């Protein structure tokens, strides 16, 4: 079975509200070696022309990755927007955001069993559940998953996961889903800032610009509704949720580093176990204190709760393990695409007003999100691309002139034998 490494994105991901806070990253593939035609091409203008034309072609493997990227992005978009809209619909019948958070997080327990099913189906060297579990436990150290490791390296992330999801769901009660989804995209900027400060990641001017755009978008979004208390509280909740998400990712990278697919699946399942063992008491307390109260268990919309949990689980699985078949950037685009989907739904189902300030804020935050998707060497790639374009423009007239000058000579050479006769 191929080994993959899973890393918390210095921004993926992520990038999910009630969504995953770990990012899985596949191992890099070696670059394609030049083909026989390119390797044996003669020097000169003709070889340069072939090389310049070759750089614009894509290999079948790259096209396959792009195709899968489009499919994964659509899956991320639909599951993310669907879970957000279903949560909003659920609160009309079941006003209990923390209970919904607890119920959906319990489904994280399924990560490792689903991973093991995939391992059995795909791997040539099949291992038992116990063997696979012990191998994945090495992620936590030589002693594996001990009680001390559970409380020091898993429990804090379980708390951050719950806070992120609860604050996001509570914000949906206060403001529309369009504003919530676009504001949560700012977590990518928060991850960059924390990584730059805590992890000493490379400074990039374009990402500083993206962070400034994100902050400006938050301020403009607050101004769009006239600083009403309801909207200000909702925006503060989303920003707090995005901050918890960013803190989760940076701490994961700082304390745990990277993980393979199986290790990441085990870690997410452990978060589900932590939620069942230690967070279950909180919904019970909220119920008896009537903070989150429902008259009868028959009144609970179980279909909505299960549907939300399934969509959220699907979103987390695709976002965490989709890197095995496509590029991380294409997956992240699915999160941005969910914003216009939520906007369309809000337009027909709520009284949202898309005034100029709100539209500009959405565009600014979206632009900042896209800037953060640029790779670290984007400026080098841009310079190389411009250089290739210039070389190609110079070669095209040279090739045309060579054809014109060689045309009469070739005709004379062909005419001489016939004239001699």
BELGI-V404825 format. One record per residue. N is the residue number from 1. RES is the residue in one letter. PHI is phi in degrees with one decimal (none if undefined). OMEGA is omega as a letter, one per 30 degrees, with the letter a starting at -180 (* if undefined). NEAR is the number of other C-alpha atoms within 10 Angstrom. Layout:
N|RES|PHI|OMEGA|NEAR / N|RES|PHI|OMEGA|NEAR
This chain:
1|X|none|a|10 / 2|X|-67.2|l|7 / 3|X|-96.9|l|10 / 4|X|-125.7|l|18 / 5|X|-107.8|a|19 / 6|X|-117.3|a|24 / 7|X|-127.9|l|23 / 8|X|-72.7|a|25 / 9|X|-64.7|l|24 / 10|X|-67.8|l|24 / 11|X|-134.9|*|24 / 12|X|none|j|28 / 13|X|123.7|b|29 / 14|X|-113.9|a|28 / 15|X|141.8|l|27 / 16|X|-134.5|l|28 / 17|X|-72.0|l|28 / 18|X|-79.1|a|28 / 19|X|-114.8|a|26 / 20|X|-63.6|l|24 / 21|X|-115.7|l|30 / 22|X|-104.5|l|29 / 23|X|-125.9|a|27 / 24|X|-101.2|a|27 / 25|X|-130.2|a|24 / 26|X|-77.7|l|21 / 27|X|-70.7|a|14 / 28|X|-72.1|l|8 / 29|X|-89.5|l|6 / 30|X|-67.0|l|6 / 31|X|-67.9|l|6 / 32|X|-66.0|l|7 / 33|X|-77.2|a|8 / 34|X|-63.6|a|9 / 35|X|-72.9|a|8 / 36|X|-57.1|a|8 / 37|X|-63.6|a|11 / 38|X|-72.3|a|14 / 39|X|-69.0|a|11 / 40|X|-101.7|a|10 / 41|X|-66.4|l|13 / 42|X|-70.9|l|11 / 43|X|-72.2|l|8 / 44|X|118.4|a|8 / 45|X|-66.1|a|14 / 46|X|-65.0|l|13 / 47|X|-64.6|l|16 / 48|X|-62.4|l|17 / 49|X|-65.3|l|15 / 50|X|-64.1|a|13 / 51|X|-64.7|a|17 / 52|X|-68.1|l|16 / 53|X|-73.8|a|12 / 54|X|-67.3|a|11 / 55|X|-67.9|a|10 / 56|X|-95.9|a|7 / 57|X|-92.9|l|10 / 58|X|-116.0|l|10 / 59|X|-75.2|l|9 / 60|X|-57.4|l|9 / 61|X|-65.1|l|9 / 62|X|-68.2|l|13 / 63|X|-63.1|l|13 / 64|X|-64.1|l|13 / 65|X|-64.8|l|18 / 66|X|-65.5|l|16 / 67|X|-59.8|l|14 / 68|X|-63.9|l|20 / 69|X|-62.3|l|24 / 70|X|-63.1|l|17 / 71|X|-63.8|l|17 / 72|X|-66.8|l|26 / 73|X|-61.8|l|27 / 74|X|-65.7|l|19 / 75|X|-67.0|l|19 / 76|X|-61.5|a|31 / 77|X|-61.5|a|25 / 78|X|-68.2|a|19 / 79|X|-69.6|a|24 / 80|X|-72.1|l|31 / 81|X|-65.4|l|28 / 82|X|-64.1|l|20 / 83|X|-65.8|l|25 / 84|X|-65.8|a|26 / 85|X|-67.5|l|20 / 86|X|-68.1|l|17 / 87|X|-63.7|l|24 / 88|X|-61.4|l|22 / 89|X|-67.5|a|14 / 90|X|-65.8|a|21 / 91|X|-66.8|l|18 / 92|X|-70.0|a|10 / 93|X|-114.0|a|13 / 94|X|-140.7|a|21 / 95|X|-85.8|a|18 / 96|X|-148.0|a|22 / 97|X|-64.3|a|24 / 98|X|-71.7|l|20 / 99|X|-63.2|l|22 / 100|X|-64.8|l|23 / 101|X|-61.1|a|25 / 102|X|-61.6|a|20 / 103|X|-63.5|a|20 / 104|X|-70.4|a|23 / 105|X|-68.5|l|28 / 106|X|-58.9|a|20 / 107|X|-70.2|l|21 / 108|X|-60.7|l|24 / 109|X|-57.1|a|21 / 110|X|-78.4|a|16 / 111|X|-58.8|a|21 / 112|X|-68.1|l|23 / 113|X|-58.4|l|14 / 114|X|-66.8|l|12 / 115|X|-62.4|a|19 / 116|X|-65.6|l|21 / 117|X|-60.5|l|11 / 118|X|-63.5|l|11 / 119|X|-62.5|a|17 / 120|X|-65.6|a|15 / 121|X|-74.8|a|10 / 122|X|-103.6|a|12 / 123|X|-80.3|l|12 / 124|X|-81.6|l|9 / 125|X|-103.0|a|8 / 126|X|-79.1|l|14 / 127|X|-118.1|l|14 / 128|X|-72.8|l|9 / 129|X|-59.5|a|14 / 130|X|-65.1|l|9 / 131|X|-63.7|a|11 / 132|X|-65.1|l|17 / 133|X|-63.5|a|18 / 134|X|-64.4|l|12 / 135|X|-65.8|l|14 / 136|X|-71.0|l|21 / 137|X|-68.8|l|19 / 138|X|-62.1|l|13 / 139|X|-58.0|a|21 / 140|X|-88.7|l|18 / 141|X|129.7|a|11 / 142|X|-65.0|a|8 / 143|X|-86.7|l|10 / 144|X|77.6|a|16 / 145|X|-89.7|l|19 / 146|X|-94.4|l|12 / 147|X|-63.7|l|9 / 148|X|-65.1|l|9 / 149|X|-63.8|a|14 / 150|X|-59.1|a|16 / 151|X|-83.0|a|13 / 152|X|-97.6|a|12 / 153|X|-115.9|l|18 / 154|X|-116.8|a|20 / 155|X|-57.5|l|18 / 156|X|-58.8|l|15 / 157|X|-73.5|l|24 / 158|X|-64.4|l|23 / 159|X|-66.1|l|17 / 160|X|-63.9|l|20 / 161|X|-59.4|a|24 / 162|X|-64.1|l|21 / 163|X|-63.1|l|19 / 164|X|-58.9|a|29 / 165|X|-69.2|a|28 / 166|X|-65.8|l|24 / 167|X|-62.6|l|24 / 168|X|-65.8|a|29 / 169|X|-66.9|l|28 / 170|X|-65.3|l|23 / 171|X|-66.9|l|27 / 172|X|-62.2|l|26 / 173|X|-69.1|a|20 / 174|X|-91.9|a|17 / 175|X|-130.2|a|20 / 176|X|-73.5|a|20 / 177|X|-68.5|l|26 / 178|X|-62.7|l|24 / 179|X|-63.6|a|25 / 180|X|-63.5|a|25 / 181|X|-67.2|a|26 / 182|X|-74.8|l|29 / 183|X|-68.9|l|26 / 184|X|-67.6|l|26 / 185|X|-61.3|l|27 / 186|X|-67.9|a|28 / 187|X|-62.4|l|30 / 188|X|-64.9|l|30 / 189|X|-68.4|l|29 / 190|X|-65.7|l|24 / 191|X|-62.7|l|27 / 192|X|-61.7|a|26 / 193|X|-63.8|l|22 / 194|X|-66.8|l|20 / 195|X|-65.3|l|24 / 196|X|-65.5|a|16 / 197|X|-82.0|a|12 / 198|X|-86.9|a|12 / 199|X|-91.8|a|15 / 200|X|59.2|l|10 / 201|X|-66.9|a|13 / 202|X|-61.9|l|11 / 203|X|-75.8|l|14 / 204|X|-133.0|a|13 / 205|X|-60.3|a|9 / 206|X|-65.6|l|16 / 207|X|-76.7|l|22 / 208|X|-64.4|l|17 / 209|X|-60.4|l|14 / 210|X|-63.1|l|25 / 211|X|-65.1|l|25 / 212|X|-64.0|l|16 / 213|X|-62.6|l|23 / 214|X|-63.9|l|29 / 215|X|-64.7|l|19 / 216|X|-62.5|l|15 / 217|X|-64.2|l|27 / 218|X|-62.5|l|24 / 219|X|-63.5|a|14 / 220|X|-66.2|l|19 / 221|X|-65.4|l|25 / 222|X|-65.6|a|22 / 223|X|-70.8|a|16 / 224|X|-60.4|a|20 / 225|X|-102.2|l|17 / 226|X|77.5|l|11 / 227|X|57.4|l|13 / 228|X|-70.8|a|11 / 229|X|-60.4|a|11 / 230|X|-62.8|a|13 / 231|X|-71.4|l|21 / 232|X|-63.3|l|17 / 233|X|-64.2|l|17 / 234|X|-61.9|l|24 / 235|X|-65.3|l|25 / 236|X|-62.4|l|16 / 237|X|-65.3|l|24 / 238|X|-65.7|a|31 / 239|X|-63.0|l|24 / 240|X|-64.9|l|19 / 241|X|-62.6|l|29 / 242|X|-62.9|l|28 / 243|X|-67.4|l|22 / 244|X|-63.2|l|26 / 245|X|-61.7|l|31 / 246|X|-64.8|l|30 / 247|X|-62.8|l|21 / 248|X|-57.1|a|23 / 249|X|-65.5|a|29 / 250|X|-68.1|l|28 / 251|X|-65.4|l|19 / 252|X|-60.3|l|20 / 253|X|-68.1|a|19 / 254|X|-73.6|a|14 / 255|X|-92.2|a|10 / 256|X|-113.1|l|16 / 257|X|77.2|a|13 / 258|X|-119.4|a|20 / 259|X|-144.9|l|24 / 260|X|-76.2|a|19 / 261|X|-56.8|a|23 / 262|X|-63.6|l|23 / 263|X|-66.5|l|23 / 264|X|-65.2|l|25 / 265|X|-63.8|l|26 / 266|X|-64.0|a|26 / 267|X|-61.7|l|25 / 268|X|-67.6|l|25 / 269|X|-66.7|l|21 / 270|X|-64.2|l|22 / 271|X|-62.3|l|25 / 272|X|-65.2|l|23 / 273|X|-64.2|l|19 / 274|X|-58.7|a|23 / 275|X|-62.7|a|26 / 276|X|-67.8|a|17 / 277|X|-78.4|a|11 / 278|X|-117.7|a|12 / 279|X|-99.4|a|19 / 280|X|-59.5|a|15 / 281|X|-65.1|a|12 / 282|X|-68.9|l|12 / 283|X|-59.2|l|21 / 284|X|-66.1|l|14 / 285|X|-63.8|l|12 / 286|X|-64.0|l|15 / 287|X|-71.4|a|16 / 288|X|-74.9|l|11 / 289|X|-86.7|l|10 / 290|X|62.4|l|11 / 291|X|-74.2|l|12 / 292|X|-126.1|a|17 / 293|X|-122.7|l|16 / 294|X|-136.4|a|16 / 295|X|-67.5|a|9 / 296|X|-146.2|l|7 / 297|X|-68.0|l|8 / 298|X|-70.5|a|8 / 299|X|-81.8|a|10 / 300|X|-73.1|l|15 / 301|X|-76.8|a|13 / 302|X|-60.5|l|13 / 303|X|-61.6|l|10 / 304|X|-65.9|a|19 / 305|X|-63.9|a|20 / 306|X|-68.8|l|15 / 307|X|-63.1|l|16 / 308|X|-61.9|a|24 / 309|X|-65.1|l|24 / 310|X|-66.2|l|16 / 311|X|-63.1|l|22 / 312|X|-67.8|l|28 / 313|X|-63.2|l|24 / 314|X|-61.4|l|18 / 315|X|-58.7|a|25 / 316|X|-65.9|l|27 / 317|X|-64.3|a|19 / 318|X|-64.9|a|19 / 319|X|-70.0|a|30 / 320|X|-81.4|a|28 / 321|X|-113.8|l|20 / 322|X|-67.3|l|24 / 323|X|-62.5|l|25 / 324|X|-67.4|a|18 / 325|X|-121.1|a|15 / 326|X|-152.6|a|23 / 327|X|-88.9|l|19 / 328|X|-59.6|a|25 / 329|X|-61.9|l|18 / 330|X|-65.6|l|22 / 331|X|-67.1|a|28 / 332|X|-64.8|l|24 / 333|X|-62.3|l|22 / 334|X|-62.0|l|25 / 335|X|-69.2|l|30 / 336|X|-65.8|a|22 / 337|X|-65.4|l|19 / 338|X|-69.1|a|24 / 339|X|-64.8|l|23 / 340|X|-62.9|l|16 / 341|X|-64.4|l|19 / 342|X|-64.1|l|23 / 343|X|-64.2|l|21 / 344|X|-63.7|l|12 / 345|X|-64.3|l|14 / 346|X|-63.0|a|17 / 347|X|-60.5|a|14 / 348|X|-96.7|a|9 / 349|X|-115.6|a|9 / 350|X|-136.9|a|11 / 351|X|-101.4|a|9 / 352|X|-65.5|l|16 / 353|X|-114.7|l|12 / 354|X|-89.2|l|12 / 355|X|-77.1|a|10 / 356|X|-60.4|a|9 / 357|X|-64.9|a|16 / 358|X|-65.2|a|19 / 359|X|-63.1|l|15 / 360|X|-64.2|l|16 / 361|X|-62.9|l|26 / 362|X|-62.2|a|23 / 363|X|-65.1|a|15 / 364|X|-64.1|l|22 / 365|X|-65.1|l|28 / 366|X|-62.2|l|23 / 367|X|-64.5|l|16 / 368|X|-61.9|l|26 / 369|X|-61.8|a|27 / 370|X|-66.6|l|18 / 371|X|-63.2|l|18 / 372|X|-72.5|l|23 / 373|X|-82.4|l|20 / 374|X|-64.4|l|13 / 375|X|-68.9|a|10 / 376|X|-64.5|a|14 / 377|X|-97.3|a|9 / 378|X|-61.7|a|12 / 379|X|-68.0|l|12 / 380|X|-65.4|l|9 / 381|X|-61.7|a|12 / 382|X|-65.1|l|11 / 383|X|-63.3|l|11 / 384|X|-62.4|l|12 / 385|X|-64.1|l|13 / 386|X|-64.0|l|11 / 387|X|-63.5|l|12 / 388|X|-63.6|l|16 / 389|X|-63.4|l|13 / 390|X|-64.4|l|11 / 391|X|-62.2|a|14 / 392|X|-66.0|l|17 / 393|X|-64.6|l|11 / 394|X|-72.6|a|11 / 395|X|-73.4|a|17 / 396|X|-61.6|l|13 / 397|X|-62.4|a|11 / 398|X|-64.3|l|12 / 399|X|-65.2|l|13 / 400|X|-64.7|l|10 / 401|X|-66.5|l|12 / 402|X|-65.4|l|12 / 403|X|-65.1|a|11 / 404|X|-67.7|a|10 / 405|X|-72.1|a|10 / 406|X|-84.2|a|10 / 407|X|-61.0|a|11 / 408|X|-61.3|a|11 / 409|X|-63.7|a|11 / 410|X|-65.5|l|10 / 411|X|-64.7|a|10 / 412|X|-62.9|a|11 / 413|X|-65.6|l|10 / 414|X|-73.6|a|11 / 415|X|-80.0|a|11 / 416|X|-60.7|l|10 / 417|X|-60.3|a|9 / 418|X|-67.0|l|8 / 419|X|-70.2|a|8 / 420|X|-65.1|l|6 / 421|X|-67.1|*|5
